[in-house]
Amino acid sequence: MPTLPDFRLETYFSRWEFSARFHLTASDAQSMPVAELLALADDDGRERWESLTLGYTETRGLPALREEIARTYDSVVPEEVLCFAGAEEAILLAMQVLLEPDDHAVVLTPNYQAAETIPLSICEVTGVALRAEDDWALDLDAVEKALRPNTRVVSVNFPNNPTGAVPDLETWQSLVRLCDDRGITLFSDEVYRGLELDRPSLPQAADLSPKALSLNVMSKAYGLPGLRIGWIACRDRSVLDRLERAKHYTSICNSAPSEILALIGLRARDRLLERNRGIVAANLPVFDEFFARYPDLFEWRHPQGGCVCFPRYLGLDGVEAMCADLVDQAGVLLLPSSIYSSELTETPTDRFRVGVGRYGPAEALENWTTWLEKR
């Protein structure tokens, strides 16, 4: 595979994520200590943890973990689940398995950078932009117009990172049907599913289509990124067979302790998701109050789902300068729109990503306020 470009987000985080005083752009929900997670364990989970030996694990994932993952779907059985070391490994290997140099893919923008740079390293890719002027709506007509006879994959992410957008149910089902009717594989990144506040979660792609791939992970909605456990669900078992063989060249298998902790977390998923939705719900009024003080500087809307969103900055200095000065002078970390620039479509240049899924944003917003008032 050709050399991939720098991963802008991770390069930026390498500089600031663990040195900035206030991480106000976190993409994950609030995590928890291991002791707190273990307190949620049932008898089987605790016994598995206490008797665990640190040997190699199965490439496809711990059977009990795959059974529990399958229970989060309506039409998926454990044999149709393959675990990975986080979601990034799954994205990399899925694109390598699904695409060949003569193929074509369609990818939505803005996006998590790997969603476009990995397929771009393999074949020709067309981007379709979410409509910022229409609250980041999915333009299904634009997706259809972008399709070609050799289109093999349509890659989407809902709830979307960074915008927090979620399409309506009819549009989502129409997208799934469009891909199925054309014999195209829908790759659906669903890592924020479960953090919707005012609407039900969309049906998962792997439940709606026998060919679609649904990606999920313990990192985002569940708030357990340190486990590095992700998965793909797909009812086309031949695809999973190819993915398993590809995984033999990367992680081979997952961390045994992480698999047990992920199993414990998934068995307690209702409590984890209720907790994390509660954090988002409590945080949104705090952000509302902050942004309402500065209507000449910001345009702010709640995310439709997930725990990240993409407000607009109206200041004359521009969003790149604002973000750079804010973290340097006040220790408040945001992600400027350049992190989400795309080779495929135009993307907004006046936006920044905010995370709303962690405890205690008030102190960071107070420091941001003080910085703004001193300018």
N, C-alpha and C positions, 0 to 999 in steps of 0.2 A: 504494500500500500504506500502511496506517496507520502512524503512528510506532511503532517498536518500543521496548520498555522498555530501560532500561540493561542491558547485558550484565554481570551481577554478577561473573562470573569475571574478565573483562577489566578491569573497573573496579578490582577488588581487586589484580590484577596490575599495573595502572598505578601503583599506590601502592608495591608491594613487590617485584615480580619482579626488578628490576635494582638494587634498593637493599639488600635483605636479604642478609646475608652467606652464608646457607646456604639454597639452594632445595631443600627436602626434599619438595616437592609437585609436581615437574615431571611433566608428562604424556607426555613424549617419552623415547625411549631416547637414550643418549649420542650426541652428534653428533661430527663429526670435522673436522679442517682440510681445506680444498680440496685441498691437496697430497696428503694421505693418500687422499682419494677418487680423485684422478687416478692415483695409483699402482695402483689396481685396474682401470684402463681397459684394454680390448683395443686393438688397433691402430686399428680403425675409430673407436672412441670418442675416442682421443687425436687422431687426424687431424681429426675433426669439431670438437674443442675448439680445436685450434691454427689451424684455417682459418675459424673462425666469424666471420661478419659480423653486425653488430648491427642487422639490419633487423627488420621485422615478421615474425611467424610465423603459421602456419595456425591458424585459430580452433579446429579440432578437436584440434590438437596435432601435433607433429612426427611424420610417418608412422613413422619408425623407433622412436620412443618408444611409439606406440600398438601397434606390432607386438610390442614387448617386454612391454608391459602385458598384451596378449592372451595371451601365453605363460604368464602367472601364473594363467590360468583353464583349465578343461578344454573348455568349449563356446563360448567367445567368440572372435570374429575381430577384427582391427584396426578394421574398419568399425563395430564395436559398442562402441567406446571413445571417450569424449569427455573431454579434459583441461580442468582448471580451475586457477585461481589458489588453490591450497589446497583443503581440504575445505569450508570455510565458504561459499565462493561456490557450490559444488555443492549444498549443503543449501538455501541460499536460492533458487536458481533451480529446483531440482527441486520444491520445495514450491509455488512459483509456477506451474510448468508443470502439475503433477499435480492441483492443487486449485482449486476454484471456491467462491464464497461459499455456495452451497447444498449443498456436500459436507460430509462428516464424515471425520475421521481418528482413528486410535488411536495413541497414543504411550506407550512404556514409560517409567517413572520408577524411580529417579532417572536423570537424563540430562544430556547436554551441552545447555545452556540453549536453544540455537538449535533443537534438535530439537522443542521444544514452542512456543516463542514465535513462530517463523515461521509454522507452520500455524495457531496461534491468531489471528494477524493476518489470516488469510484466511477461516477457516470454524470450525465447531464441532469441538472436539477432546475425546476421552475419554482419560483416563490409566489405565494398568494398572501397578500397582506390582510390582516384583520383591519376592519374599517374603524380607525380611531375616531372619526367624526360621528360614528353611529355606536358609540360605547363599545368599540372593539368587536363589532358583529362579524360573524363568519359569512363570507360572500360565497355561497354555494355555486352561483353561476360562474364566478371567476375560477373556482376549482374545476368545474366541468370544462370550461374553455381551455384550461391549462393542460388537460389530459391529451395524450398522444397514443398512437397505436402501440408504442413500446413502453408506455408507463407501467411500471411494476409496483410502485409503492406510493401511497399518499400518507404523509406523516403529520400527525396533529398532536396537540397538547392542550387538554382541558381538564380542570380549570387551568387557564393559561399562565405560564411564567414568561414575561413579568406582569401581564396586564390584569390578571384575575378574571378574565373573561370566561363565560360559559354560554354556549349556544342554547337556544330553546330546543325542546325535545324533538319537535317536528324537523327542524333543520338537521339535528344530529342523526336522526333515523334516516333522513334523506341522503345524508353523506354516506352512511353505511351501505344503503341500497345502491347508490351510485357506484361505489367501489365494487360491490359484489356483482352488479350487472355487467361491469366492464372486465371482470376477472382480475381486479387490482387488489393487492394486499393493503389493508388499512393498518397502519402502525399507530397505536393510540397510547400516548403517554398520559397516564391517569394518576400520577403520583400525589396530586392534591385532592383527589376525590375523598369526600367525607367531611370536608371543612366548609361546605356550603351552609349558609345561615338561613336564607330566606327562600330557598327553593330546594326541591329534592335533588339528590345526586343523579346524574345521567346514568342510564344503563351502560354497563361496561361493554366495550366493543367485542370482546371475546364471547360474550353472551348473545350478542345480536348477529354475529357473523361466524360461520364455521371456518373462515380463513383469516380473520383479523387477529392481530397480536395486541394484547393488553399489557402494558408495562406498569408495574407498581414497585414500591420500595418502602422500607420501614422509616425512611429518613424524614419525609415531609409532613404528611397529615398525622402520622403516628408520633413524630417528634423523637425518633431514635436513630439519628444519622450515624452515630458511632458504631452501630452494629454492622454497617456495610452489608446489609441483606436486601436484595431486590429480587424481582422475578418477572418472567413473561408467562402469561397464560395464553394458550392457543389450542383450538380443537383440531388443527391440522397437525397430527403427531409427526408426520414426516419433517415438518419444519423444526419441531423440537429436537428430532434426531440430529438434524444438521447443526443446530445450535449447540447441542451437547458436544459434538465432535469439534466444533470451533472453540468451545470453552476449554478443551484439553490443551489449547495453546496459550491460554491466559491464566486465570486463577486455578484451573483444574477442579477445585472444590472450595467450599466456603469454610469459614472459621467455625469450629465445633461449638465454642462458647456462644458465639453470635447466633447460631442457629437455635440453640435452646432458649436464649433470651428473646429472640424473635418469636418463637413459638409461644412463650409466656405472654408476650405483648399482644399477639394476635388473638389468643384466647381471651384476653381482656380488652379486645378492640373497642367494644361499646363504651367502656369506661374511659379509655384513652381518647377516643374521638370526642366524647362528650366534654371531657376536660379541656381539650384543645379548642373546640368550638367555643367553649365558655371564655377562654382567654381572648380569642379574637373578638367575641361579642363585647367583652369588657373594655378592650383596647380601642375599638372604633370610635366611641364617643370622645375619648381622649384626643385622638387624631382630629376628629371633627372640630373640637374646640380650638386646637392649635391652628389648623388651616383657616378657620373662619376669621381669625384675627388678621390675616394677611390676604384679603381677596385680590389685591393688586399684584401679588407675587405668585399665587398658586391657584391651580384648578384641581380640585380633589374630589374623587368619588370612591365609594366603597368598592372593594373587589366583589365580584359576583360569586366567587368561590375561591378557596385556597386562602393563603395567608400572605400573599404579596400583591402589590398593585403598583400602578405606573402614573403617578400624578404629573401634572404639567407645571413647569416653572416659567414665569412670565418676566423675571427680572432682566434688566438690560445687560447685566454682566454675562448672562448665558448659563446654562445648567452645568457645563463642564467646569467653569470657574467656580460656581457656587459650591459644587460638591468637593472640589479640590481644596478650597479655602476652608470650608466647614470642617472637614476632617483634620486638616492641618492645624487650624486655630482653635477649634472647639472640641475636637476628638469625636465628632459625630459622623459615622460612616454611612453614606448612601452610595448607590450605584448610578452613575450618570448614563444617559442614553447611548453614549458611544459604545458601552459594553454590549449593547443590543443592536449595533449596526449590522447590516446584512449585505452580502454580495448578491442577493437575489431580488430584493425590492428596496425601494426607499423606506426608511424607517424614521419615526419622529426624532428630532434632534433637541427637543426641549422637555424631555421627560426624565424621570429618575425613579428607581425602584425603592419602595418602602416595604419593610416587613412588619406585619401586624400580629404575629403569632407568638411573641415571647412576652414574659412577664415584665412589668415595670418600664414602659416607654416614657413615663412622665419626666424622669430626670433627664433623659436625653433630649426631650422636647423643651425642657426648661433651659438647657444649655444652648440649644438651637435658638430659642427665643432671645436669650442674652446676647448671642452673637449677632442676630439680626438687628437688635436694638442699638448695638454699638457701631453699626456700619454707617 
